[in-house]
Each structure stands twice: as structure tokens, then as C-alpha cells.
């Protein structure tokens, strides 16, 4: 028995060394500018307009928190997080709109909080099971609220998009899509990605007219799991990701061709994409397709319960101009870019918030 304990101890040490080497080998192009421990942190939601604070979701039943990066202080926000929580900062930087629901079977709410004083300016409640998302169009004094409502069998479908006037906080109108299917905003509310029931992408529609946008044939929408849109050098930028961990991008630097990117580790699928505000950087979130292995469960005995979480998630950062991955960040999730595109915030197992300095 003692011999087996020694062998398992050796395995644990070797695994730790491999993990440290893997971290160093895959994230050396980025340096950590800030690291703040935030108890229960799950996802980084948004940067403040000045880039000096990050809004963090601490999970269902707990309030969100602003993390002051310079002081390392954590300030609660009077909004409870959920399993699905999104946030959007207004173009003038005066307020943030937080959409939250506990799960797909729960009601949801949108809370608008002033960034200067932290007071709640508006609270909008929604009845029946919903999944909400908010965004501020960059050139209007409006708040868009996307309502995905659960129907029979808990399948989500876009019910409507409410348009609110941010000067009077009155609802101006309601946009109703011509067809069913759940979706989410891209390109700051300029377009809506529509998805099939199995999760792959069906179409990309412009707003507010729900007109199907012309997408390059190479985008391969029927196979894509995630899509991001943005603008670089005054030209539209498309990025898609797939279950096999690959990422493809169609952008101004590429000319009339499609670039296929790599960077995720073997056995990881790419499930979410995010473009930086200037269109220079692309982050893709990866999840293990195989779940926790037997060895992972054994290692938890020696390294703690966070070890399993650390092996299930990763964030890869791509340089759009070169088409190369500049870093793979194991054990990280919930990425968000700063407004000036100089930093990337992620959350690791156990709650540490890391802010990475981009090259």
C-alpha cells in the first residue's frame, strides 16, 4: 500500500510539472497585467469604459461584482447573477445594462446601473421562462433587449427585440422576427445570429429589418457552432468556430480567401468567439469534448477539486492580421476585451480574475 502511495505521489508531481510547462509553453506571448482573487467568480462580463475595472458574474444567488484592477478591491453590484448573464456598457460610458436569468426555466430581468454612482436607473422584469441579452447600438440613444423565450420542450426561440429609449426609459417599439429560432446579438446589435435547434447557425440577419445578410460561401454556417462579426479597416469581418476546435476567419487582410486557424488543444471543441473592438484580436473559448478522464479524477485527490475544472476549459487568442494563435490559456473561460483592445480578462478555477496584456 505504501508503494502505491509513493507511485501516486510521483504521478501527482509529474502532472503538476506538466501542467506548469503546458501553461508556460502556451501562454508565453501574453503577460498577466492584473490578478485579483474574486470568490466564486465564473465569468468576466465587461470592462468599464476606462478599462480599469471588470464586471464579474459570481454565479446564481450571488451579486455581481466590479473588480477594481489597480486597488484589487471587489465592489458588489445590486444585481444577482445567474447561469445566463450578459452585460453591455453604453457608448458614452455612463451606464451598464445587465440581463440575467437563473436558468432556462426561470423568469429574467434587465437592470440598468449608473456607473458613476452605482444606482439602479431602470429595472425591467420579464415573466415566463426567458433568456435575455442586451446591447447598446453605437450610434443611437437606445437599449436593445433580445428575448429568447422557452416554448414546448424548453426549446428557445426569439420572441421579440424590445427597443428602449435611454433618455426617457420608455419602450419605443418591439421588433418581431418573421421566423422562429433562438438567436443572439453580434456586432453590437447591428445583426442577429439565428440558430437551429441543434445549435448550429442558420442565418445572420441585419437589424432592425431582419434581412438576411450576404455571407461568404466559405463561412459554412450550417456546420458552425459560433460566429462573431466586426469591422476592420472599414470592411466586414466574419469568424466562425467548429466542434473540432478549428476557427475560420474572413477579413480584409485575407483578401478573397478564407483563413483556417488552429490553437485549441487536441480533444477540445471551440464553442464561443469574441472579436476585440478594433478587430485586431479574436478569442475562442474551448471545452473538452471528452469530459473528465479517470486520471483527472485521480489527480483531484492530490491537487484539489479545481483540477478537473482546469482541464475542461481554455481560451485561445488569435491575431487576425497574421491568422496565427498567439496564446492558449488553459483553465481559463469567460473572456472579454477592454475597450481599447489592449487587454483581455479571463476567469480561472476557484475565482482568480486575470487580465492579460496583449502584444
N, C-alpha and C positions, 0 to 999 in steps of 0.2 A: 504493500500500500504506500509506503514511504517513497519507493522508487517511482511509482506512478505520479505522486505529488510533485516530485522533482522534475519529472518529464513535462508535466503540465505547466510547471513554473517556467521551464525553459521555453516552452511554446509561447507562453504569455509574453516573455521578454522579447522573443524574436518577433512576435506580432506587433509589439509596441515599436520596435526598431523599424519594421517595415512600414508601419503607419506614419512614423516621423519622416522616413525617407520619402514616402509617397507624397506627403504634404509638401516637403521641401522641393521635390522634383517637379511638382505640378503647379505650384503657386509662386515660383521664384520671380516671375515677371511683375508681380504685384507686391506692394508692401502694405502693411497694416498701419493706417494713419491713426485710428482710434480703436480702442477695445473697451467696452463697458459691459459689466455683468448686469443683466436685467432678468430678474427671477421670473420664470415661466414664459419667457419670450418665445414666440412661434414664428412670426413673420415681420419683416420690415415693410411698412406700408408706404411711407412717403418721407421725403426730406422737407424741411422748412424752406421758404424761399431763399433765405441767406445761406442754406447748406450747412448750418451749424447745429441743427437738431434733427432727430429722426423719430417718426411716429412708429410705435411698435405695438403689434397685437399680442396680448399675453394670454389669449385663449378664452374659451367660453366661461362666463361667470366672473371675469376679471376685467377691470377697467383698462382701456388702452393707456399708453404712456408716451410722453415726449421724453426723449433722451438727449440731454444737453451734452454734446460731444466734448466741448472744452472743459466743462466743470465735472463731467462724469456723473451728473445728477439725473435722477429719474423723477419726472413730474406726472402724476396721474391726470388723465383726461376724463371728464364726466360722461363717458360713453363706454358701455360694456362691449367687449369683443365677442366673437362667435366663431364657428367653424368656417364661415364665409364672411370676410370683412374686407372692404375696399375703401380707399380714401383718395381724394383729389383736392389739390390746392388751387385756389382761384388765381387767374392770371396776374392780378395786382398783389397777390400775396397776403391779402387781408383775412382770409378765412379758409377753412378746410371742411369739406363735406365727407362725412363718414357713413357708409352704408354697411349695415350689419344684420345678420340673422344667425340664430343658433345652429340650425341645420335645415335641411330641405323640407322638413315637416313643420317648421316654425314660422311665426309671423316675423316681420322685419321692420326696421326703421332707418331713416336717414336723419342724421344730426349734423347741423352746420355750426361750427365753433369758430369764434373770432380768435385769430392768432395773437393779437395784441394783449387781450385781457383774459382769454380763456373762457369767456362766457358763451352760453348756448344762444345762438341767434334764431334758430328755427329747428323744430323737431317735427318730422313727418312720419306718421305711423301707417303701416300697411297691414291689412287684415288678410287672413288665409295664408297658406304656405307660399313664400316668395323667396327668390334670390335676387338681390339688388346690386346695382353698380351705379356709380356716379362719375360725372366728368364735367369740367367747365370748358366750353368751346373757347378757343383763344381770342377770338375777335368779337365776342358778344357778352353782355351782362346777363348770362343765363346759366342755369344749372340743369343738366340733363340727368334724369333718373331712369335707368333701364330696369324694367320689371319683368323678370322671368318667373312665371307662376307655375306651380306644380299642378298637373292635371291628373287624370286617372293613371294609376300605377306609378305615381310620383315622378312622371316624366316632366321635365321642364320645357317651357315654351315661352317665347317673348309675347307678353300680353300687351304691353304698350311702352312708350317712352314719354314720360312727363317732362314738360319744359316749364321751368320756373324762372320768374323774373327776380334776379338777386337784389334789385333796388327796392322792390315793394313786397317781395316774398308772396306773390300771388301766382297761381298756376296759370300760365298763358294759354297753353294748348296741350293736346295729347296726340302723339303720333302712333298710329296703329299699323303694324306691318300687314301686307296683303296675304302672306302665307305664314304658317306655323313653323315652329322650330326654335330651340333655345339659342342664345347668342351672347356676345359681349362686345364692348366698345374697342375700337382701335383708332390710332392717330388722333387722340384727344377728342373723340366724339364726332369726327368727320365721317366715320364709316362704322358699319356694324358687321361683325363676322357671324354668319349663321351656320349652325352645326346640325349634323344628322343625329338621330337617336343614339348611334353607337359612338358618337364623339368626334368623328372626322368632320372636315369642313365642307359645307355645301355651297356657300357663296359668300361674297363680300359685297355689301350694299352700301351705297352712299347715303348720307343723311342730309336733309330730312325727307328726301323723296323716295327712299328705299329702291333706288335704281341700281341694278347690278353693275358693278364696276368691271371694266375690261381688265382681266388679269392675264399676264403672260402664260402661255400654254404650259411652260415648264414648271409653273408653280405647283402643279399636281395636287390641286385642292382635294380631290376625293380620297387621297391617301394621307393627307397631312393631319397631324394631331394639334399643332399650334401654329398660329400665324401672327406676325407683327407687321405693322406698316408705319412708315415715317417718310421724312423728306430729307434729302441730302443733295446739296448743290442744285436746289430748286427742281429736283427730279424725284419722282416717287420711288420708294424703296420697299421691297417685299422680302419677308423672310418666313420660311416655314420649317417645321421640325417634324420628325417621324419617330415611330416606335423603335426603330433600330438604332436610335441615338444620333442619326445624321441630321444635319442642318443645311438648308439651301438658302441662297440669297440672290436676289436680282436687284442690282443697284447701278448707280451712274458710273462707278469705277469699272464695272464689269462689261460695259457696253452691251451689245445684243447677245449676251450669253449668260448662262446660269452657273453660279459657283457653288460647289458642294463642299461643305465644311465638315471637319471632324474635330474631336476633342473629348467626347464623353468616353468614359472607361468601358471596357467590354462588359456586356450584361446590363448596361444602363440605357433606358429609353429617354428621349428628350420630350418633355411634356409642356413646357411653357417658355415663351420668348418675350424679351423686352428690349427695345431699342433705346439708346440714350437720346436725350433731347436734340443733340446736334447730329444724330445719325452716324456717329463715328464707331460706336461700340454696340455690340449685341450680346446679351446674356441669355443663356439657355439653361433651364432647370432640368436636372436629370434625377430619375428614380430607378432603383434597382428593379429589374423585371423578375428576379428570382426569389425575392423575399429574403428573410434571414436564414442563413445556412446553419448547419449543425455546428460548424466550427465557430460561427458568430455567437451562437447561444452558449457554447462552452466558454468563449472569451469573456462573455458578460460576467461569468462567475469570478473572473480575476480583475477585469477592468471596469466593472460597473455597468448599470443598465443603459447608460448613454452610448455604449459601444455599438449596440445594434442600430440605433438611430444614425450613428456616424457612418455606418456602412450602407445606408439606404438612400442617401441624398447627395447631390453635388451640384455645383454651379460652374458652368464653363463660360468664359468671356472670350468673345471673338473680336478681332479688328476687322471692321467692314472694309477698310481701304485695301488691306492685303489679303483678306479671306482666310487668315490664319487664327487659330486659337492661341491666345497669349497666356491663358491660365486655366487650370482646372482646380476648383476649390472643393475638396472632399468634405463631406459632413455639413455643408452649408445649404441654405434654402432661403426663399423669400427675398430675392434680390430686388433692389430699387436703385436707380441712378440719381445723383444730385442734379439740381437744375443747370449747373454749369458743365455737366458731363465729366467732371474731374474725379468723382468718387463713386464707389459702389458699396452699398450697405447690404450685409447678409446676416443671418442668424444661425448659430450653430447649436448642437445638442446641449441642453442644460441652461440655455439662455444667453450666452455671451453675444453681444452685438459687435460685429466687426465692420469697420469702414475701411475699404481698400482704396489706396491711391492709384489711379490709372496712369499709365505712362504718358 
